């Protein structure tokens, strides 16, 4: 019984390096998420006489803008990398 999986040692090392590079970005993403949540809570506290519904609409638009911007930056980065 031959158990040839087709995975060479060199491809495993590259995959391990790539996995490490991806996992090293996780703390940065968590810190970014925490910063956005902290900013939202700060704006909620200091919203003045703005209605809650208007404030939530503004925050939703800002969150969507952040997501679209992050996706655009990621796509441009991957295009230039290739």
TAVENWO-V146293 format. One record per pair of residues at least 12 apart in sequence whose C-alpha atoms are under 8 Angstrom apart, sorted by the first residue. I is the first residue (numbers start at 1). J is the second residue. If there is no record, write none. Layout:
i->I j->J
i->I j->J
This chain:
i->40 j->59
